[in-house]
C-alpha cells in the first residue's frame, strides 16, 4: 500500500518539478485537454529498511515516472555490467550531497532524449553545435581521423532529487549527472563496397579525466541557462561524476573515478578523486594486488568444489573502495541438480562464507545458477549479520 503524502495542482507541479514540459509525445499518445488535468496526486514509495538505505521514489498518480533516457543506455553502453554500475553507483554518490532521509528519488526529466542524442554526437559547426564529443581529428583516412580524436563520452545519466516544501509540495532539490566515459573507443569504417571494418583505440586515464571535466563544465552551463525551465537549475546544487567504462570483453564492471558539485549559482570546483575498483576472482590481477582476498576466495572455491565429484566453475567479483574489500559476489554455475542437492549446497556455502570471510564488514552474495542462467538459490551475508539463504522453488 503506497503512503499518500501530497496533493498538488498540475500548474504547481510543472513549475516546481519541471518534468512534464520535457515529455516527447508518442505517435499514438492520447492528448488530454488541460481543463481535464485538474490535479495530480504525488505519492512516495514507503520506506523499507535495508542495509543499502535506498532512496524512496516519487510516484505520480500511482505510477513510476521513467526517465527521459529510458532504454537509451542499452544502445550506447555495450557492457550490461557497466550500465548497472553506472546507475546504482550514481545513487551512492548522491547520498553524499542529498540525505535519503530528506530527499526523494526521481529518474531524470530535464535532459530529453533528443538533447542526449545530440550531446553525445560529435561537435559540428554547421550540423550539431550541441555535440559534446570533439570533431574528427586530423588524418588522410577516416580511420586515422577517428583514432586521432576518439569519442570520449559514451552516455549521460540524469537523476533528480526532490525535497518536500513546508506547503507539502515536492520541489526539485538537486540534480546528479553521471558521465560514462570510454576507456576504449570502438568504431567502424565503411569502404566503397559497403563493407564494414571494426577498430578500437584505447583512451588514457589522463585524457579521459581532461575531457570528462570539460564536458561536465559545459553540461552545468547548459542546465544553468536562465532560459531553461525559468532558471530553476541555478537555485539547486548539481553534482557530476565521471564513470570509466571497461573494455567490451571485460567480465568486471567499470567504476566512478571523479566527482564534483556545483553549488547554487556556481560552477563545478574541487574535483575529488574516487578510489574504486573491481577485481575478478580468480585472476592474475587479484593475485598480485589483493593477494590475501584472492587466497580467501581460493579457499571458498576449493571448499565448494569438494562438495561435488565433478568439476564446478566458481567465479567471484570483488568491489573495493580505498583498497578495502566492500562486497564479494560469487557465482556457482551448475548443470541441472536435484533440489535436495541444491538445498544442501546452499546450506554448506553459507557455512563456508562465515569460515573463510572473517571480516564481518564485507557484504557477501553467493548465487547458484543452473543451465541457461536460471537462479536456483542464493546466500546473502550483510555486514554484521549472519548469512541467510533462499532456495527458489
C-alpha positions as CSV (number, residue, x, y, z in Angstrom):
1,X,0.0,0.0,0.0
2,X,1.6,3.3,-1.1
3,X,1.5,6.0,1.5
4,X,-0.1,9.2,0.1
5,X,1.8,12.3,1.1
6,X,0.8,15.2,-1.0
7,X,-1.7,16.6,-3.4
8,X,-0.6,19.4,-5.7
9,X,-2.1,21.2,-8.7
10,X,-0.8,20.5,-12.1
11,X,0.3,24.1,-12.6
12,X,2.3,24.0,-9.4
13,X,3.9,20.7,-10.4
14,X,5.1,22.0,-13.7
15,X,6.8,24.9,-12.0
16,X,8.2,23.0,-9.1
17,X,9.5,19.9,-10.7
18,X,9.8,21.0,-14.3
19,X,9.3,17.5,-15.7
20,X,6.3,17.5,-18.0
21,X,7.3,20.2,-20.5
22,X,10.1,17.8,-21.5
23,X,7.9,14.9,-22.4
24,X,8.1,13.8,-26.1
25,X,4.7,12.9,-27.3
26,X,4.5,9.4,-28.8
27,X,2.6,9.0,-32.2
28,X,-0.3,7.1,-30.6
29,X,-0.4,9.1,-27.3
30,X,-3.8,10.5,-26.4
31,X,-3.6,14.2,-25.6
32,X,-5.7,15.2,-22.6
33,X,-7.1,18.7,-22.6
34,X,-5.6,21.0,-20.0
35,X,-9.0,21.5,-18.5
36,X,-9.2,17.8,-17.7
37,X,-5.9,17.8,-15.8
38,X,-7.2,19.4,-12.7
39,X,-4.9,17.9,-10.2
40,X,-2.2,15.2,-9.9
41,X,-1.5,13.1,-6.8
42,X,2.1,12.7,-5.8
43,X,2.9,9.7,-3.7
44,X,6.1,8.4,-2.1
45,X,7.1,4.7,-2.1
46,X,7.0,3.6,1.5
47,X,10.4,3.3,3.2
48,X,11.8,-0.2,3.7
49,X,14.8,-0.6,6.0
50,X,17.7,-2.2,4.1
51,X,21.5,-2.1,4.6
52,X,21.8,-0.2,1.3
53,X,19.5,2.6,2.6
54,X,17.8,3.1,-0.8
55,X,16.0,6.4,-1.7
56,X,12.3,6.5,-1.6
57,X,11.0,7.0,-5.1
58,X,8.3,9.6,-6.2
59,X,5.2,8.3,-7.9
60,X,2.8,10.4,-10.0
61,X,-0.9,9.3,-9.9
62,X,0.4,6.0,-8.5
63,X,2.9,5.4,-11.4
64,X,6.6,5.4,-11.6
65,X,7.9,8.1,-13.8
66,X,10.6,6.8,-16.2
67,X,13.5,9.0,-17.1
68,X,13.9,10.7,-20.5
69,X,16.8,8.5,-21.3
70,X,15.0,5.2,-20.6
71,X,16.4,2.5,-22.8
72,X,19.0,4.9,-24.3
73,X,21.8,3.4,-22.3
74,X,21.3,-0.1,-23.8
75,X,22.1,1.4,-27.2
76,X,25.3,3.3,-26.2
77,X,26.8,1.3,-23.4
78,X,27.9,-2.2,-24.6
79,X,28.6,-3.9,-21.3
80,X,25.5,-4.6,-19.1
81,X,27.7,-4.7,-16.0
82,X,28.8,-1.1,-16.8
83,X,25.2,0.1,-17.2
84,X,24.1,-1.4,-13.9
85,X,27.0,0.1,-12.0
86,X,26.7,3.4,-13.7
87,X,23.1,3.7,-12.4
88,X,23.4,2.2,-8.9
89,X,26.8,3.9,-8.3
90,X,25.3,7.3,-9.1
91,X,22.7,6.9,-6.3
92,X,25.5,6.1,-3.8
93,X,27.3,9.3,-4.9
94,X,24.1,11.3,-4.5
95,X,23.9,10.3,-0.8
96,X,27.0,12.4,0.0
97,X,25.0,15.5,-1.1
98,X,21.3,14.6,-0.7
99,X,20.4,12.7,2.5
100,X,17.9,9.9,1.8
101,X,16.1,10.9,5.0
102,X,15.1,14.2,3.4
103,X,15.3,13.8,-0.4
104,X,13.3,11.6,-2.7
105,X,14.4,10.0,-6.0
106,X,13.1,10.5,-9.5
107,X,14.6,9.5,-12.8
108,X,15.9,12.4,-14.8
109,X,13.3,14.5,-16.6
110,X,15.1,17.6,-17.8
111,X,17.6,16.5,-20.4
112,X,15.3,15.0,-23.1
113,X,16.1,12.2,-25.5
114,X,16.8,14.5,-28.5
115,X,19.2,16.5,-26.4
116,X,21.0,13.5,-25.1
117,X,21.4,12.2,-28.7
118,X,22.7,15.5,-30.0
119,X,25.0,16.0,-27.0
120,X,26.6,12.5,-27.4
121,X,27.3,13.2,-31.1
122,X,30.4,14.9,-32.4
123,X,30.5,18.7,-32.4
124,X,29.9,20.2,-35.9
125,X,29.8,23.9,-36.5
126,X,27.0,23.5,-39.1
127,X,25.1,20.4,-38.3
128,X,25.4,19.9,-34.5
129,X,26.8,22.7,-32.3
130,X,25.5,20.9,-29.3
131,X,27.8,17.9,-29.7
132,X,30.0,17.3,-26.6
133,X,32.3,14.9,-28.3
134,X,35.0,16.6,-30.3
135,X,35.2,16.9,-34.1
136,X,37.1,14.3,-36.1
137,X,40.9,14.6,-35.8
138,X,43.5,15.1,-38.5
139,X,44.3,12.3,-41.0
140,X,44.1,11.3,-44.6
141,X,41.6,8.4,-43.9
142,X,38.5,8.2,-41.8
143,X,40.2,5.6,-39.6
144,X,43.1,8.0,-38.8
145,X,40.7,10.8,-38.1
146,X,38.7,8.6,-35.7
147,X,41.8,7.4,-33.9
148,X,43.4,10.8,-33.6
149,X,40.2,12.2,-32.0
150,X,38.0,9.5,-30.5
151,X,34.6,10.0,-28.9
152,X,35.3,10.2,-25.2
153,X,31.7,10.5,-23.9
154,X,29.5,7.4,-24.2
155,X,26.4,8.1,-22.2
156,X,24.7,10.7,-19.9
157,X,22.6,9.6,-17.0
158,X,20.5,12.1,-15.1
159,X,18.9,11.7,-11.6
160,X,16.6,14.2,-9.9
161,X,16.3,14.6,-6.1
162,X,13.2,16.2,-4.7
163,X,12.5,17.7,-1.3
164,X,9.2,18.4,0.4
165,X,8.4,22.0,1.0
166,X,6.7,23.5,4.0
167,X,3.5,23.6,1.9
168,X,3.7,19.8,1.3
169,X,4.7,20.1,-2.3
170,X,7.7,18.2,-3.8
171,X,10.3,20.6,-5.3
172,X,13.5,20.0,-7.2
173,X,16.3,19.9,-4.6
174,X,19.2,18.9,-6.7
175,X,20.5,17.1,-9.8
176,X,23.1,14.4,-10.2
177,X,24.7,13.6,-13.6
178,X,26.7,10.6,-14.4
179,X,29.0,10.8,-17.5
180,X,30.1,7.4,-18.8
181,X,33.5,7.7,-20.5
182,X,35.1,5.4,-23.0
183,X,38.3,3.7,-21.9
184,X,38.4,2.1,-25.4
185,X,36.8,3.8,-28.3
186,X,35.2,1.3,-30.7
187,X,34.3,2.4,-34.2
188,X,33.7,1.1,-37.7
189,X,34.7,2.3,-41.2
190,X,32.8,1.6,-44.4
191,X,34.7,1.0,-47.6
192,X,33.5,1.8,-51.1
193,X,31.9,-1.6,-51.5
194,X,29.8,-1.1,-48.4
195,X,31.9,-3.5,-46.2
196,X,32.5,-2.5,-42.6
197,X,35.8,-2.8,-40.8
198,X,35.9,-2.5,-37.0
199,X,38.6,-0.9,-35.0
200,X,39.3,0.2,-31.4
201,X,41.7,2.7,-29.9
202,X,42.5,3.0,-26.1
203,X,42.0,6.2,-24.2
204,X,44.4,7.2,-21.5
205,X,43.2,7.9,-18.0
206,X,44.7,11.4,-18.2
207,X,42.8,12.2,-21.4
208,X,39.6,10.7,-20.0
209,X,39.8,13.0,-17.0
210,X,40.6,16.1,-19.0
211,X,37.7,15.5,-21.4
212,X,35.3,14.5,-18.7
213,X,35.8,17.7,-16.8
214,X,35.5,19.8,-19.9
215,X,32.2,18.1,-20.8
216,X,30.9,18.4,-17.2
217,X,31.5,22.1,-17.2
218,X,29.6,22.5,-20.4
219,X,26.6,20.5,-19.2
220,X,26.4,22.6,-16.0
221,X,26.5,25.8,-18.0
222,X,23.7,24.5,-20.3
223,X,21.5,23.5,-17.3
224,X,22.1,26.8,-15.6
225,X,20.9,28.7,-18.7
226,X,18.3,31.2,-17.3
227,X,16.0,30.4,-20.3
228,X,15.9,26.8,-19.3
229,X,12.9,25.9,-17.0
230,X,12.7,29.5,-15.8
231,X,16.2,29.3,-14.3
232,X,15.3,26.7,-11.7
233,X,18.6,24.9,-12.1
234,X,20.6,28.0,-10.9
235,X,19.0,27.6,-7.5
236,X,19.9,23.9,-6.8
237,X,23.2,22.1,-6.5
238,X,24.4,19.9,-9.4
239,X,26.7,17.0,-8.8
240,X,28.6,15.5,-11.8
241,X,30.5,12.2,-11.5
242,X,32.8,10.6,-14.1
243,X,32.5,6.9,-14.8
244,X,35.1,4.8,-16.6
245,X,33.7,2.0,-18.8
246,X,35.5,-1.2,-19.1
247,X,36.5,-2.7,-22.5
248,X,33.7,-4.6,-24.1
249,X,35.1,-8.0,-23.4
250,X,35.6,-7.3,-19.7
251,X,34.0,-9.6,-17.1
252,X,34.0,-6.8,-14.4
253,X,32.1,-3.5,-14.4
254,X,33.6,0.0,-14.7
255,X,33.7,2.4,-11.8
256,X,33.3,6.1,-10.9
257,X,36.7,7.8,-10.6
258,X,36.0,11.6,-10.1
259,X,33.2,13.8,-8.8
260,X,32.4,17.5,-8.2
261,X,29.5,19.6,-7.1
262,X,28.4,23.0,-8.4
263,X,26.6,24.8,-5.6
264,X,23.6,27.0,-6.4
265,X,24.7,29.8,-8.8
266,X,28.2,28.4,-9.1
267,X,30.2,26.2,-11.4
268,X,32.0,22.9,-10.7
269,X,35.0,23.1,-8.5
270,X,37.2,21.0,-6.3
271,X,37.1,17.7,-8.2
272,X,37.5,14.8,-5.9
273,X,39.2,11.5,-7.0
274,X,37.3,8.3,-6.1
275,X,39.3,5.2,-5.4
276,X,37.0,2.4,-6.5
277,X,37.9,-0.8,-8.3
278,X,36.6,-4.3,-9.2
279,X,38.7,-7.4,-9.3
280,X,37.8,-10.7,-10.9
281,X,38.5,-13.9,-8.8
282,X,40.5,-15.9,-9.8
283,X,42.8,-13.6,-11.9
284,X,46.4,-12.6,-12.0
285,X,45.5,-9.0,-11.2
286,X,43.8,-10.1,-8.0
287,X,46.6,-12.4,-7.1
288,X,49.1,-9.5,-7.4
289,X,47.1,-6.6,-6.0
290,X,44.8,-8.2,-3.3
291,X,46.6,-11.4,-2.6
292,X,45.0,-12.1,0.9
293,X,41.5,-11.8,-0.5
294,X,42.5,-13.9,-3.6
295,X,43.7,-16.6,-1.2
296,X,40.4,-16.5,0.8
297,X,38.4,-16.8,-2.4
298,X,40.6,-19.7,-3.5
299,X,39.7,-21.5,-0.3
300,X,36.0,-20.9,-0.8
301,X,36.3,-22.2,-4.4
302,X,38.1,-25.3,-3.2
303,X,35.6,-25.9,-0.4
304,X,32.6,-25.7,-2.9
305,X,34.5,-27.8,-5.4
306,X,35.0,-30.5,-2.8
307,X,31.2,-30.7,-2.4
308,X,30.9,-32.3,-5.9
309,X,32.5,-35.3,-7.6
310,X,32.8,-33.4,-10.9
311,X,34.4,-30.0,-11.7
312,X,32.3,-26.9,-11.0
313,X,33.5,-23.5,-12.1
314,X,33.3,-20.9,-9.3
315,X,33.9,-17.2,-10.1
316,X,33.8,-14.1,-8.0
317,X,33.9,-10.3,-8.3
318,X,35.2,-8.1,-5.5
319,X,34.3,-4.4,-5.1
320,X,37.0,-2.2,-3.4
321,X,36.9,1.3,-2.0
322,X,40.2,2.8,-0.9
323,X,41.8,-0.6,-1.4
324,X,39.4,-2.3,1.1
325,X,37.0,-5.1,0.1
326,X,33.4,-3.9,0.5
327,X,31.4,-6.6,-1.3
328,X,32.2,-10.0,-2.7
329,X,29.8,-11.6,-5.2
330,X,30.3,-15.3,-6.0
331,X,28.6,-17.3,-8.8
332,X,28.3,-21.1,-8.8
333,X,27.0,-22.3,-12.2
334,X,25.8,-25.9,-12.2
335,X,24.4,-28.4,-14.6
336,X,20.9,-29.5,-13.5
337,X,21.0,-30.8,-10.0
338,X,18.2,-32.1,-7.8
339,X,16.5,-29.7,-5.4
340,X,17.7,-31.6,-2.4
341,X,21.3,-31.3,-3.5
342,X,20.9,-27.5,-4.2
343,X,19.5,-27.1,-0.7
344,X,22.4,-28.9,0.8
345,X,24.9,-27.0,-1.3
346,X,23.4,-23.7,-0.3
347,X,23.5,-24.5,3.4
348,X,27.1,-25.6,3.1
349,X,28.1,-22.5,1.2
350,X,26.6,-20.3,3.9
351,X,28.9,-22.0,6.5
352,X,31.9,-21.7,4.2
353,X,31.4,-18.0,3.8
354,X,31.4,-17.5,7.6
355,X,34.6,-19.5,7.9
356,X,36.6,-18.0,5.1
357,X,35.5,-14.3,5.1
358,X,36.4,-13.2,8.6
359,X,35.9,-9.5,8.0
360,X,32.3,-9.0,9.1
361,X,32.1,-5.6,7.4
362,X,32.2,-7.3,4.0
363,X,28.9,-8.0,2.2
364,X,28.9,-11.4,0.5
365,X,26.5,-12.6,-2.1
366,X,26.5,-16.1,-3.5
367,X,24.3,-17.2,-6.4
368,X,23.8,-20.8,-7.5
369,X,22.5,-21.0,-11.1
370,X,21.7,-23.8,-13.5
371,X,22.0,-24.2,-17.2
372,X,20.6,-21.1,-19.0
373,X,21.3,-18.8,-16.1
374,X,18.2,-19.7,-14.1
375,X,18.8,-18.8,-10.4
376,X,18.4,-21.8,-8.1
377,X,19.4,-20.4,-4.7
378,X,21.2,-17.6,-3.0
379,X,23.2,-16.8,0.1
380,X,23.5,-13.2,1.4
381,X,25.5,-12.1,4.3
382,X,25.1,-8.4,5.1
383,X,27.7,-6.6,7.2
384,X,27.5,-7.6,10.9
385,X,24.8,-10.2,10.3
386,X,24.5,-13.9,9.9
387,X,24.0,-15.3,6.4
388,X,20.5,-16.0,5.2
389,X,19.6,-18.4,2.4
390,X,16.8,-18.7,-0.1
391,X,16.1,-21.6,-2.5
392,X,13.9,-20.9,-5.4
393,X,11.1,-23.4,-5.9
